Amino acid sequence: MTVSQLLDSSTPRAEVDFIRLIVNWFVLLMLLWIVLSYIVTFGKAGWDSPVRKIYDGLSKVIEPVLRPIRAVVPPVRMGGATLDLSPLILILGLSFLARIL
């Protein structure tokens, strides 16, 4: 089902499908952001690389959504490194939301 088909229909089901589509796209963007964060963090992308620019653009959208979760759930320490669980929590929450709609 395309976006135009979802918007053309005036039934409540079409609105739910459109919300589900937005949630699914946001989850895919988050997964891309997570992969790119590893590439950027481990130094495989220079400051002027396209990968870094895409990562920075996605960060402007995703970071404000993650900030409230990070305020409640601190990063987990694993030896000398920390693991940020907020993206996982958000993905699970959005997946749950999409499933109950």
Buried (B, 14 or more C-beta within 10 A) or exposed (E): EEEEEBEEBEEEEBBEBBBBBEBEEBBEEBEBBBEBBEBBEEEEBEEEEEBBEBBEEBBEEBEEBBEEBBEEBEEEEEEEEEEBBBBBBBBEEBEEEBEEE
